[in-house]
Amino acid sequence: MSSENAPRDDSARSILESVEPAPSDSSHPFSFMESSSPFHEVGVGLGSMTDLHPLAGSDYLAPACREAFPASAASPASASASCHPSSFSSPSRSASRSPLLDRSSSRLDQIELVPLTSSSLDVLCEPSDSSPKAYSLDAQDETTTTTQQPLHPPSASDEKTTSSSSSPAPLCWITSLPWHASWAGALARTLTEGVTRAVTPAAALHLAVRLATTKPATAKKHILKTILLKQRKAALSALVDVWCAAEVAFAVWHAVRAHQLIKKPTDLALARPPPGEEFELAQQLAEQLRAAAAATNSTVAEELALWFVRDYKEHGGLLPAAASEMTRDDVEAWICYATTHKEPHEMERHERDALLKPLEALLPKDSLSPRRCRSGSDARYGRIRPIRLTMDPVRCSHRPLISYAVTHLGIKVAETAALWTRGFIHHGGGKVTYWRRAARPEREGAKQIPVCLLHGMGVGIVPYLGLVDLWLADEPGREVFLFEFHSISLRVAPTSPPSAEETVRIIADALASYGWEKAHFVGHSYGSSVLAWLVKMSSVVAAATFCDPICFLLGKADVAYGFSYRTPQTLLDCLVKYFVAEELHVAITLHRHFFGRHNCLPVSALEGVPFAVVLSEDDSIVPSKAVAAHLKAEAPETCVEVTILKGHSHAQFIVDAAARQTIHAAFRKADKKRHEEEERMEVASTKVRSLLGIAHAC
């Protein structure tokens, strides 16, 4: 949507009332934000902010526009593409513009992924079974053919056939429900957030009433009865009083702690590169945007525009910006953040021009509007503003003490019991701890290098026990390390998250303390960024398996936008956004310690490291299809396989045994490639030693 066609503030309400659902347009660059309801999520309480309004999605067409393009005259896909407001201000994009964005839930059962060839990434094929499938980058796997079908809504008979021929995996049904962020998601979030937020005020009110109505003598007698356990009722009442007092005290501590952490960090200099390297980072960002544009069949300007949003104070939401709205000032603000974590006014004019030069080389000539004259409320950014993850306000919400009692104590007890029964022993006591299962010399796999798990954001190691069991069943003698990151595990973390350098040192020291120089690392989601640190800052990575990786193509805005700014599209998204993304320590890790120069992993850095990548087709955070196309185009020979889990969302493999088997198969392929490389190097080394011995004898 261009600036000329953007709705004005005074007419925003009428526009919202005039829209109605229509067939999805996967060609629109923001169709991944689509919603089936014109109601947007309303944030509640401290730190909550409303996200992109569903009007920005592609499921909404004006009634007059729909009448102009009846179904009999054009296919729904073409009608939607022609009617969308963005089509009046920018050239229409082809259906293959961005495979990542084709997320219409009404056609999910008709989408079948095909082998990752340059000509087949965007093809919609016949429906098949719902089990996850692996697609290799090897040439021999490119012989599979599929039949392309036209883009049309499934008929009633098709839906019946599809539903009868495929059944959801156990415990996965909730992730595939067609509940968008409308009444179901809004109700779920309102109830869960309302209940958790009401706990602390209710505890404070109860405590105040007790203090106001209880006399000192009565209170003394009450405590004595509790100690002697003469009355169960008195004991229960006293426990409630103690819990209420603890909730109030924790709320005060949490507020103070949040105030300390939310402030702009004083160690932001850690995110800034050494003097002179910011220009190299600018070149790398430009290359990332070029690769993202090539992978999604779009332009660099369109990819760059995804980093900008427009504020609409009329309804409190965020709308996406169009490429035509970007000015030189806007791009300067973003590039200064992305390379140096500084405001533009903190840098000299010649420095800003030098940072912009690589981007301007990829943009059409004179595509950026001249600098605007700023005044009033638009003095800082004007119409649009960039997404700046580590400099924007932190989006966090309060959690009562009882919720941390579940995630910090309850799940910790369950984790300890489960890992002890599997032979693991806990080590460490700092910011990064780990569980270790020593090698069993008498069993298979004892001579293999250890496996190291780097978990993602959530409740720690517990969700990955199914994957750990596969390793133990396959090679019961192999040594296993499970590293824990407390700042992203929904626990009370008294200290700030460790830096990238500190984390790498702790992991390398843990391996070295048991005589290991290298290991096979498995990183999921945020853990893939830790794996990127290890690849770039150490030599301990012998092989790698990436699950839902966020470290590739960070030049695209999907990861930064998806986890913190995106409007939830499903019921599960609503719950994850509140219970995980907006938890204080998780939000601090994302908004104050997520630095692009550390987390972005160029594919070239994996040269010589066998690795496999597992992606989820319907991932709302990782641009899965773009990453797959990028890896096919630029990955070295050591990339043994790229696997796409059909119909899966981010981290859904945790509750799907078949998907875990697929991940384990990819892990085995990377491990086999690593073993072959070691044998080849050993043979080469033996030959060299033999030749040196012969030369010495002569």
ABEGO torsion letter per residue (X at the ends): XBAAABBBAAAAAAAAAABBBBBBBAABAAAAABBABABBBBBBEBGBBBBBBAAABAABBBAAAAAABBAAABBAAAAAAAABAAAAABBBBBAAABAAABABAAAAAABBBBBBBAAAAABBBBBBBABBBBBBABAAAAABBBBBBBBBBBBAAAAAAAAAABBBBBGAAAAABABBBBAAAAAAAAAAAAAAAAAAAAAAAAAAAAAAABBAAAAAAAAAAAAAGABAAAAAAAAAAAAAAAAAAAAAAAAAAAAAAABBBAAAAAABBBBGAAAAAAAAAAAAAAAAAAAAGBBAAAAAAAABBBBBAAAGBBBBBBAAABBAAAAAAAAAAAAAGBBAAABBAAAAAAAAAAAAAABBBGABBBBBBBBEAAAAAEABBBBBAAABBBBBBBBBAAAAAAAAAAAAAAAAAAAAAAGBBBBEABABBBBBBBBBAABBGAABBBBBBBBBBEAEAAAAAAAAAAAAAABAABBBBBBBBAAAAGBBBABBBBBAAAAAAAAAAAAAAAGBABBBBBBBEAAAAAAAAAAAABAABABBBBBGBAABGAABAAAAAAAAABBBABAAAAAAAAAAAABAAAAAAAAAABBAAAABBBAAAABGBBBBBBBBAABAABBAAAAAAAAAAABBAABABBBBBBGBBBGAAAABAAAAAAAAAAAAAAAAAAAAAAAAAAAAAAAAAAAAAAAAAX
